[in-house]
Amino acid sequence: MTAMPLVTAEMSPLTEGVMLTIVGMTVVFGSLIVLLFLVRLIGAALSDREKPVAAPAAAAVSTAPAPASSGGVDDGALIAVLSAAAAAVVGRRVRIQGVRMVTRRDRAWSQQGRRSIMTSHRPQR
């Protein structure tokens, strides 16, 4: 039995093109799969995530009442100040629907995205 060469002189240009395409796509997708596993392996090795520790159910329940507001500021006074500031900026009466503290978990990119969306249009009433 003799081994047949992959590309022979008798092959048509169309057959050569199809074989070259198949070989090229196989090499590219094989390389992408290798890179995928390599990136996942590096990500798992460098991960800062800690495994969650199961807390006892009794420790999670707290009987202490939650503070009404932080910093000793009355919620009504805070809403009044925010309403006055917003009315001064907008130039008409506004209604504050909710107030919440911004935590450190909010990153600069997400804050800038929210700012861009909120300033991109003026709703008509």
C-alpha positions in Angstrom: 0.0 0.0 0.0 1.3 3.4 -0.9 0.5 6.6 0.9 -1.4 9.1 -1.2 -0.1 12.7 -1.0 -2.5 15.3 0.4 -2.2 17.5 -2.6 -1.5 16.1 -6.0 -0.9 17.6 -9.4 -4.2 16.2 -10.7 -6.4 18.0 -8.1 -8.6 20.8 -9.4 -8.2 24.3 -8.1 -11.6 24.1 -6.4 -10.6 20.9 -4.5 -7.4 22.5 -3.4 -9.2 25.6 -2.2 -11.7 23.5 -0.2 -9.0 21.4 1.4 -6.9 24.5 2.2 -10.0 26.1 3.8 -10.8 23.0 5.9 -7.2 22.8 7.1 -7.0 26.5 7.9 -10.3 26.5 9.8 -9.2 23.5 11.8 -6.0 25.1 12.8 -7.7 28.4 13.7 -10.5 26.8 15.8 -8.1 24.4 17.4 -5.9 27.3 18.5 -8.9 29.2 19.8 -10.0 26.3 21.9 -6.4 26.0 23.3 -6.5 29.7 24.1 -9.9 29.4 25.8 -8.7 26.7 28.2 -5.4 28.7 28.8 -7.3 31.9 29.7 -9.7 30.0 32.0 -6.8 28.2 33.7 -5.0 31.6 34.3 -8.3 33.1 35.5 -8.8 30.3 38.0 -5.2 30.6 39.2 -5.4 34.4 39.7 -8.9 34.5 41.1 -9.3 36.6 44.3 -12.6 35.1 45.1 -12.9 33.5 48.5 -15.0 30.5 49.0 -18.3 31.4 50.8 -18.4 30.3 54.4 -21.8 28.9 55.6 -22.9 31.1 58.5 -25.1 29.6 61.2 -28.7 30.6 60.8 -28.9 31.8 64.4 -26.1 34.3 63.9 -27.8 35.8 60.8 -30.9 36.9 62.7 -30.4 40.2 64.6 -32.8 41.5 67.2 -31.2 45.0 67.3 -33.4 47.6 65.6 -31.9 49.2 62.5 -31.0 52.9 62.8 -33.6 55.2 61.2 -31.0 57.3 59.4 -27.2 57.5 59.1 -25.3 60.5 60.4 -28.1 61.8 62.6 -29.8 63.6 59.6 -33.6 63.5 59.5 -34.9 61.8 56.4 -37.6 64.6 55.9 -34.9 67.3 56.1 -32.7 65.4 53.7 -35.5 65.1 51.2 -36.4 68.8 51.6 -32.8 69.8 51.0 -32.4 67.5 48.0 -35.7 68.8 46.5 -34.7 72.4 46.9 -31.3 71.7 45.3 -32.9 69.9 42.4 -35.5 72.6 41.9 -32.8 75.2 41.8 -30.9 73.3 39.1 -33.9 72.3 37.0 -35.8 75.6 37.5 -39.1 74.1 38.4 -40.6 72.0 41.2 -39.4 68.4 41.5 -40.5 65.4 43.5 -37.9 63.2 45.1 -39.1 59.6 44.9 -36.3 57.8 46.8 -33.0 58.3 48.5 -30.3 55.7 48.9 -26.6 55.8 49.9 -24.1 55.1 47.2 -21.8 52.3 48.3 -18.2 51.7 47.4 -19.2 48.8 45.3 -20.3 51.3 42.6 -17.4 51.7 40.3 -16.4 54.8 38.4 -17.3 53.3 35.0 -20.8 52.4 36.0 -21.3 55.7 37.6 -20.2 57.5 34.5 -22.5 55.3 32.4 -25.4 56.2 34.5 -24.5 59.9 34.3 -24.3 59.7 30.5 -27.6 58.0 30.2 -29.4 60.4 32.6 -28.0 63.5 30.9 -28.5 62.3 27.4 -32.1 63.4 27.3 -34.7 65.6 29.0 -38.0 63.9 29.6 -41.1 66.0 28.7 -43.9 66.3 31.1 
